[in-house]
Amino acid sequence: VRPFLLDILDCRWRPNGQRAATMEYGDFKNFVNDCGLTDQVFTFEAAREVFAKVQQEYEDIARMSFGEFVESIVAIAAFKQPAPFLPLRQRVVTLLETQLLPRVAHKYKWGKKFRQQ
């Protein structure tokens, strides 16, 4: 899963194709939109809130590191499946398998390998 998330964070939603180890809000919004993550529960306003809340308190620049990006995926999974008795891990796996991987796996050579794990 880590290579999959690193590749997403790395460059796929930057308009000029630059690679970077962080993601700004515009990139995050593009990622959320391209993956079809928004709905009546998880809106763009909720996405903006997730982006802001995962930021480390000491950071002046609104950029998401890899760890913060992983936190945002977990938060999105909790938003999209607010089932208190379903383990968070299962909600994250469901989000990855049903929404993220199908939307972006074709861009990456490891897509089939991830599905087999």
N, C-alpha and C positions, 0 to 999 in steps of 0.2 A: 504494500500500500504506500509506503514511504516514497518510492520513485514516482508513483503516479501523482501524489500530492506535490512533490517537489517540481515535477514538470509543469503542473498547473500553475503553481506559484511563479515559476521561473519566467515564462514569457508569453504564454498563449493569449493573453488578453491585452497585450500592449499594442496600440494601433500601429506603431512603427516597427514592430518585430524585435525590439531590443530585449535582451535577456537581462534579468535582474534577480537578486535574491530577496527582494521585497515586493510588496504589492500596495499601490496607493488606492484610495477609495474609487477613483474612476475605473481602474483595472478590476477591482472587486465587483463593482456594479456591473461591468461588462461580463464578468464570469457568472454572476448570479443570473443575469438576463440570458446569456447564451446557453446556460444549462437548464433553463426553464424552471428555476427554483421558486420564483414568486407565485403566489396564489392569494386567496382571501386571508389566509393565516399569516404567511410569511410575505409581507409586502416589501417594496423598496425602502419604506421608512424603517421597517424592522431590520432590513439588511444594513442600513446606515447605522442603526443602533448597535447591531452586532459588531460591525467594523469598529465603532468607537469604543465599545466596552471591552474588546479583547486587547486594546492598546495598553502597553505598560504605562503606568502612571508617570514615570520619569521621562517619557519620550516627548519631545517637542514637535517632531514631525509625524504627520499622520501616515505612517507606513506600517504595513503588516509584515512581520517576520514569519519564518516558517512555523515556529511554535504557535504564534498568534493565528496563522492561517488554519492550522489544525484545530485550534480552539473554536474558530469560526465555523468549521465544518460540524463540530460537535454541537454548537449552539443552533445551527440551522436544523440539524437532525432533531433536536429537542423541540424546536418550534413546529416543525412539520409533522411530528408524531408526538403530540403531548399526552402520551399514554403513561401514566405514572408507574404502572406495574410491568411495563416492558423495559428490560434493561437498556441503558443508554447505549451500550456497545451494539446491541441488535438494531437500534434505531440508526446508528451511524452506518452499519453494514448495509442496511436497507437503502439508505440514502445513496451510498456509494454504488450499490448494484443496480438500483432502479432509476436513478436520475443522473448521477455524475458520469459513471463509466459508459453508459450507452451514448451519452452526448459527446464525449471526448475521446473514447478509446480508439476510434478510427485515425486519430491524429498521432497515435503513439504505437511504436512497434511492440510494446509489452502488453497490449490490451488483452490478448488471449491468455497470456500467462497469468495475469491478475485474476481472471475469471476462474482459473483452475485452482487457485490457492484457497 
